[in-house]
Amino acid sequence: MEPVTLSPKYQVVIPRSIRRSLNLRPGQKMHVVEHDGRVEFIPERDISELQGFLKGMNTEFEREEDRA
């Protein structure tokens, strides 16, 4: 966890180590969410980056009788 400072214009600089680990780009859009008294930034991803991210997910489950 790295400390950051909120500017007078309510701007925050994301530390370089976090930008690199999340592969963030200048101008990239983010969703901002308030959750349990904290602020979370969720980067939007290009659809091409999402290819295969569900690989290995278990898709076997019991269906309800009326949903067969």
LUMGURO-138043 format. One line per field, with one value per atom (N, C-alpha, C): atom name; x, y, z. Coordinates in steps of 0.2 Angstrom, whole numbers, plus 5000, padded with zeros to 4 digits. Example, Ala and Ser with C-alpha at 12.3 -4.5 7.8 and 13.67 -1.06 7.14 Angstrom:
2
at = c(N|CA|C|N|CA|C)
px = c(5066|5062|5066|5064|5068|5064)
py = c(4972|4978|4984|4989|4995|5000)
pz = c(5039|5039|5039|5035|5036|5039)
***
This chain:
68
at = c(N|CA|C|N|CA|C|N|CA|C|N|CA|C|N|CA|C|N|CA|C|N|CA|C|N|CA|C|N|CA|C|N|CA|C|N|CA|C|N|CA|C|N|CA|C|N|CA|C|N|CA|C|N|CA|C|N|CA|C|N|CA|C|N|CA|C|N|CA|C|N|CA|C|N|CA|C|N|CA|C|N|CA|C|N|CA|C|N|CA|C|N|CA|C|N|CA|C|N|CA|C|N|CA|C|N|CA|C|N|CA|C|N|CA|C|N|CA|C|N|CA|C|N|CA|C|N|CA|C|N|CA|C|N|CA|C|N|CA|C|N|CA|C|N|CA|C|N|CA|C|N|CA|C|N|CA|C|N|CA|C|N|CA|C|N|CA|C|N|CA|C|N|CA|C|N|CA|C|N|CA|C|N|CA|C|N|CA|C|N|CA|C|N|CA|C|N|CA|C|N|CA|C|N|CA|C|N|CA|C|N|CA|C|N|CA|C|N|CA|C|N|CA|C|N|CA|C|N|CA|C|N|CA|C|N|CA|C)
px = c(5004|5000|5005|5003|5007|5003|5005|5001|5001|4996|4995|4992|4992|4989|4984|4978|4972|4974|4974|4976|4970|4971|4965|4960|4961|4956|4954|4955|4953|4956|4962|4965|4970|4971|4976|4981|4987|4992|4993|4992|4993|5000|5003|5010|5013|5019|5021|5021|5023|5023|5016|5011|5004|5002|5004|5002|5005|5012|5015|5012|5010|5008|5001|4997|4990|4990|4996|4996|4992|4992|4987|4990|4986|4988|4985|4989|4986|4980|4975|4968|4964|4966|4962|4956|4950|4944|4944|4941|4940|4934|4931|4925|4927|4924|4925|4919|4921|4916|4918|4913|4913|4911|4915|4913|4916|4912|4914|4918|4917|4921|4928|4928|4935|4933|4938|4937|4940|4937|4941|4940|4946|4946|4946|4942|4942|4943|4949|4950|4946|4943|4940|4945|4944|4948|4946|4950|4949|4946|4941|4938|4944|4949|4954|4958|4959|4962|4959|4952|4948|4948|4950|4950|4954|4950|4953|4953|4950|4951|4946|4942|4938|4940|4946|4948|4949|4947|4947|4941|4937|4931|4926|4924|4920|4913|4910|4904|4899|4900|4896|4892|4885|4881|4874|4870|4863|4858|4855|4849|4843|4839|4833|4828|4823|4819|4815|4813|4809|4814|4820|4825|4828|4826|4829|4829)
py = c(4994|5000|5006|5011|5017|5023|5028|5034|5038|5042|5047|5053|5058|5065|5067|5069|5072|5079|5081|5088|5092|5099|5104|5103|5100|5098|5091|5088|5081|5076|5077|5072|5068|5062|5057|5055|5054|5051|5044|5039|5032|5031|5028|5026|5022|5023|5020|5012|5009|5002|4999|5003|5000|5001|5007|5008|5002|5000|4995|4988|4987|4980|4979|4984|4984|4986|4987|4989|4995|5000|5006|5011|5014|5018|5025|5030|5037|5038|5041|5042|5036|5031|5025|5026|5024|5025|5021|5023|5019|5020|5015|5016|5017|5022|5024|5021|5018|5015|5016|5018|5019|5012|5009|5003|5003|5002|5002|5007|5013|5019|5020|5017|5017|5019|5021|5023|5017|5014|5009|5012|5011|5013|5006|5005|4999|5000|4998|5000|4997|5000|4997|4994|4988|4984|4983|4983|4982|4975|4974|4968|4962|4964|4960|4957|4962|4960|4954|4954|4949|4942|4941|4934|4929|4924|4919|4920|4925|4926|4922|4918|4913|4906|4905|4899|4895|4889|4885|4885|4890|4891|4885|4882|4877|4879|4876|4878|4872|4867|4862|4864|4864|4866|4862|4861|4859|4864|4862|4867|4866|4871|4870|4866|4862|4859|4863|4869|4873|4877|4876|4879|4875|4869|4864|4865)
pz = c(5000|5000|5000|4995|4995|4996|5000|5001|4995|4994|4989|4992|4988|4991|4986|4989|4985|4983|4977|4975|4977|4976|4977|4972|4966|4961|4962|4967|4969|4964|4962|4958|4962|4960|4963|4958|4959|4955|4957|4953|4954|4954|4959|4959|4953|4951|4945|4946|4952|4953|4952|4954|4953|4945|4942|4935|4931|4933|4929|4930|4936|4938|4935|4934|4931|4924|4921|4914|4912|4917|4915|4910|4906|4901|4902|4900|4900|4896|4899|4896|4897|4900|4901|4906|4904|4908|4914|4920|4926|4929|4932|4936|4943|4946|4953|4958|4963|4967|4974|4978|4985|4989|4993|4996|5003|5008|5015|5017|5015|5017|5013|5008|5004|4997|4993|4986|4982|4977|4973|4965|4962|4955|4951|4946|4943|4935|4932|4926|4921|4915|4910|4906|4903|4899|4892|4887|4880|4880|4875|4875|4873|4869|4867|4873|4878|4884|4888|4887|4891|4888|4882|4879|4884|4886|4889|4897|4900|4907|4911|4908|4911|4910|4907|4906|4912|4912|4918|4923|4922|4926|4926|4932|4932|4930|4924|4922|4923|4927|4928|4935|4934|4940|4938|4944|4943|4941|4936|4934|4938|4939|4942|4937|4940|4935|4930|4932|4928|4923|4923|4919|4914|4913|4909|4902)
***
